[in-house]
Amino acid sequence: MAHLSAREIALTALREWRTGGNFADAILARLLRSSDLAGPDRAFATELFYGILRNLTRLDFFISSLRSERLDQNARDLLRLGIYQLFALETPEHAAIYETVELAGARTRSLVNAVLRSAVRRKKELVSTVQNQDLSVRSSHPEFLIDRWMKNFGPENTAALCEWNNCPAPIYGRINRFKISAEEFLAKHSEAERLAEPENFFRLTSVPIDALAGGHCYIQDPSTAAACLLLAPRPGEKVLDACAAPGGKTGYLAELMKNQGAILSCDRDEGRIGTLRDNLGRLGVEIAQFMQHDWTSGESLPDAAARSSFDRILVDAPCSNTGVMRRRVDVRWRLTPPDFLRMQEEQLRILRATIPLLKIGGVLVYSTCSIEPEENEEVVRAIIREFPFLELLEQVSLLPFRDEIDGAYAAKVTRAAQ
């Protein structure tokens, strides 16, 4: 790739996201890998791209207030880029306007320049006006999400959730005790802030590249620990991690098992199995076996695996990701109202395929990073009705506005004799 500035990277990512249907994080990662930007410029490109996505509706409100005539999408993207710098980052006016206009083609340059200069003059008025708009505009969330959260959580919590989603996500990680003790890690990384719980999780201000490469830690939100601790696997047991990639929970399960026993780590995507294998190898996990398998396909596991009933099963199911929107910044724009029941159907298919593999007296934990009842409590109620030999033991629900970590859900069931 030719040399691109941080603003060019952000604009290219925005246009590709808008037209290509790819995930925002994948687009940006690819563009940054092929760029020669230094650290601060990479961070600036990330802030521009993710910040624009978090504030799309708000930015478009400003644009529509500044220009009522129709805009083509490329000009709109440039204005989003410029106004985000002026209103959110408070970039010096001459830099924000000049650098953005320089990215415009000859046909739109004068338009972009005029609208951005008008935005500077009317900034105070526009910022005041947007505060009187609906929460969906103020917080840049789709109306259908605002409506469902209002119903489920109430107005105050919904507003707090939207604010949470619009904040850049902090960096959390888990110390990998297969490679280093917590004391050694913290001595090497004095900037790491150890959390009171869960054990051996920490917060950092930047990604510890060398520590990751050496397998000393794994980037992982504290909310992910809930399902693993609820499963509570013991050394020597047989465990199925049904939806294992990229491997954060599998690595934690292996640590809880002291690398003794066996974990069958499955995923439906062959490429993700490769990522899973690499991550667990770097962490020093010795008890994992890997299998590509789609639990929704209706196909059974190979005979050898099917005969091995499991002491414990983790089903960390695909979901809407509404609990991790501050990390997956474009999720809000991808979701539609039917998606929650569609995901529920997929989650139920996965559970129906895995429950028969659980031993009598065994434990299964179903988990998501969703905060929607259709994907959480309703799924568990449905599966208990369908499989009456299952007994619900415990449920954990984490909500960002209450618990100040990513949203997550986990339910623990055990299998009684039929």
N, C-alpha and C positions, 0 to 999 in steps of 0.2 A: 504494500500500500504506500502511495506517495505520502510525504509528510503532511499530516493534518494537525491543525491546532485543536485545543480542547473544545472550543466552540464548534468547530467543524465535525469533530467526533460526535458531539451531542446532537447536532442537527442531523447528521447522517443516521444516527441511531433512531432518532425520533421519526424520520421519514420511513426508515425500514420497518419500524414497529407499526406504523400507521398503515402501511401498504402490504406487508408481508405475512402478518399473522404469527410471527415468531415471538417467543417470550422475551421480555425486556432484558432480563439478566443474561440470557444467552447471546443476544445481539451485542450488548455492551462488552461482554467478556471477549467475544471474537474480535471486535473492533480494537479494543485495548491491546489484545495480544499481538495484533499486527501493526501496532503503532510504535513510534519511538518516543512517546511522551514520558517525561520524568514524573516522579511521584506526585508532586503538587499539582501538575497539570492533569494527571490521571484522576486525581481526587476532584478537581474542578469539573472535568468532563462528566464524572459520575454524578456530582451534585446537580449539574445542569439538567442532565437527562432524567434522572429520577425525580428531581424537584419539579420539573415540568409535568411529568406524568402524575405526580401527587396532586398537582394544582390545575389540572386541565380545565375543569369547569369554571373555576375562579378566573383563570387567565382568559378564557373565551368570553366571560362576562365583561372583563375590561376591554377586550378587543371590540366586542359588539357595541359597547358604550362609546368607543372612539371612532368607529367606522360602521355605519349602517349598511353600506353597499356590500354586495357579495364579494368575498375574497376567495381566490383559489387556495388550495390546501398548502402549497409550498410557501406562499406569502404568509399564511396563518402560522405555519411552523416557525418562520423567522420572527414574527411578532411575539409568539409565545416565548421564544428564546430571549428576545430583547426585553420584554416586560418582566419576565421572571428575574433577570439580572437587576433591573431597575427597582422593582417593588419588593422582591424577596431577599435578594442578596445585597441590595444597596450598592451595587457596583458603581463606581464613578460614572457620571452621565456620559462624558465624552467617550470613555472606553466602551461602555455598553452599546451606545448608539453607533459609534464608528465601526467597531468590530462586527456588529450584526449587519450593518448596511453593506460592509465589504463582502459578506457572504451571499448577498442578493444578486440576482441576475440584472442585466441592464434594464429590463422591462419593469422590474418591481423595486428597484433601488430607491427611486424618489418616493414611492408610496410608503415603503418601510421607514424611511427617514422621517417623513412627515408624521406618520402615526406615532412613532416613538417619541418624537419631540413634543407632540401633543400630550402623550402620556406623562411626560415629565411635568408639563405645565398643570395638568389636571390630577396629579397623583393624589394629593390630599383629598380632593373631592371624590375620586373613584374609590379609594380605600374606605372612606366613610360610607359611601353608598352601598358597597358590597356587604357591609355588616348588617344591613337591613334586609338582605335577601334570605331566602330559605336556607336551612342548614345544608341541603344538598349542594347549593351554589357556594356558600361560605366555606364548606369543608371539602368540596370537590369529590362527592360520593354520589353514585346513582340513587335516584329517588326510591327505587324499590328496596334497596338495602336500608336506607334511612327508615322507611316505613316498617320493615320487618323488625329492625332493631328497636324502634320506638315501642312496638308491640311487645317484644320479648324482654327489653331491659329498661324501658322508660326514657323520657327525654334527656334527663341529666346524664345518665350513663351512656346514651347514644352519642351525645355531644362529646363526652370524654373519650369514647372509643374512636370517633372520627379524628379527634386531636391526636390521639396515640398513633393512629395509622399514618398520619402526616409527618411524624417525627422520624428522622433517620434512625435506623436500628443500631443500638450499641453492639459491640463485639463481645460475645461470650464464648467461653470454651471450657472443655473438660480436661483436666490433667490425666494423662494416661499412665497409670501406675505400673503397667508392664515395662515401661522404659525409664521412668523417673519417679522419685518420690515427690509428694506435694511440697515438702520442705525444700528439696533441691530445685524444683521448678520455680518456686517463689523467690528463692535466693538469686536465681539467674535472671528472673524477670521482676525486678523490684516495682515496676509500674503496674503489675497485675494486682487487681483487687479481689481477694478471695471472698467468695460469698459464704454467708452463714449456712445456707442450705440451697440446693443439695450439696452433699459433700464433694469436695474437689472440683467444683465449678468456680470460674473466675471471670472477671471482666477486664478488658484491655482497651486501650485507646487506638491501637493499630494491630493489624494482623501479624502475628509472630511467625514470619516465613520460615526461619531456621528451625524453630520448635516444631512446626507442622511437618517439615521435611524429615525431621528426625523421629517423628512419631511420638514426641513428648506430649502433644496435646491434640485435641480435635475441636474445631470450631462447632459449637453446639449450644443452642439456647437452653437455659435451665428447665424450661417447660418440657423438654423431651425426656427428662429424667423420670417424670411421673409414671409413664407406662412401664418403664424398666423396673422401677422400685416396686410397683404394684405387682408385676409378674414375679419378682423376687426369685430368680432361678438359683439353684444350689449346685455346688460342685458335683460333677458326676452325672448330672441329669441330661436327658435328651430334650433339646429345645428346637422348635420350629419358629424361625423368623420369616413370616410368609411374604412380607413386602419389604425387603431388607435394604435395598439400595437407597442412599449411597453408603450406609454402613454405620452411622453414628450410634444408633440404638444397639446394633449387633455388637459393636465394640464395647459398649457399656455392659451388655449382658455377659459377654465373655469375661470382663473384669470382675463382675459380681460372682461368676462361676470359678474364678481363679484359674482360668484356662484349663479346667478339668471337666470332661464330659464331651458333649457333641452339640453343635448348632448347625442345623440345615438352613442356609440362607438362600431364599428364593427371590426372584424378581422376574417380571414378564419380559423385560427388555434386555436383549443380549448386550448392548452397549453399556447399560447400567450394571450388568453383572461384572463387566471388566472393571468399572470404577469401584464397585464394591470389593472385588478381590484386591485391587491395588491399595485401597484405603485400609482394609483389615490387615494386609501384609505389612504395611508401614507401621501399624499400631502394635504389631507383634501378636496378633490373634492366631492361635495355633489349632483351635478346635472347630473352626468353621469349614463346612463343605458348601459348595455352591451349585445351584441348579436354576436353570431358566424354566419358569413355569407360569402360565397364565391361569389363575384360579377361576376366571370367568369363562374359560373356554369349554368347560364340561369334560375335559380330559382328566383322567386320573394320574396321580403320581406314578412313576415307575414302580414295579412290584417291590423292589428292595426298600424303597423309601416308604411306600404305603404300608408295608408290614411293620414298620418301626413306629408304633404308637408313641406319642410324645408326652413327656411329663408336663411340659409347658409350651404354650403357643402364643406368640405375639402376632396380632393382626393390626399392623399400623397402616390403616387402609387409605387408599387415594381419597381425597376429599376436596371440598371447595376452597380450602386454605384461608377461610375468613378470619382465623385466629392469628395469621402471620402476614397480614396485609402491609405492615410497615416494611417487611422484608421483601415481599413479592409485590412490588409497587403497581404493577399493571393488572393484578387480579381483579380489582374492582371494576375495570372496564371490560373484562372478559366474561364475567358472570352474567347470567340471565335468570329470571325467576324459575324456569323449569329445571335448572341445573341441580337444585337441592334434592329433588325427588329422583332425578336421574342418577346422581351420586349414591343416593340411598339404595337404589336397585343394585348398583354395582357392589356396594359394600355388603349387602345381604348375600349376593352370589358368592363372594369371597368367603364369608363366614360359613355358608352352607357347605362349601368345599373343604374347609379346614376343620370344622367341629368333629367330623367322624374320625379324625386322626388323633384326637385327644384321649389319653388313657382315662379309665375310671379313677376318680380322685385327682385327676390332673387339673391344671389351671390354664385358662385362656384369658388373655387381656386384649380387648378391642380398643383401639385408640385412633384419634384423628387430631389434626390441627385446625379443626373447624369449631365454631361457637354456635352452630345452628342445631336446633333440636331434632330436625329431620335426619341429620347424619349421626346424631349421638344417642340421646335417650330413646328416641323412637326406634332406632335400629336395635338397641338392646332389648326393648320391650318386645319387638317383633320376633327376635331370635329366641327369647325365653318362651314365648307362646309356641313357637314352632318346634322347639327342642325341650320338652318338659323335664328332661333329665338334667338340665342345666340349672344351677342355682346362682343367683346374683349375690356376690359377697360385698362388693364395694364399688363406688364410683368416685371419680375425681374430675372436677370441672375447674379449669383455670380461665379467668377472664382478664384481659389486659387492663381494663379500667379499675378492676378491684385488686388484682394480684401483682400488677406492674411487671409482668413478663408476658411472653407470647401466649395467645389463647390455645388451649388444648383440652382434650377430653380423654378419659380412660375408664373402662369398666372391667372389673375382674369377676369372672364366673368360674365355677368348678363343675365337674361332671360327676354326677351321682350314678350309682348302679341303675340300669334300666329295668 
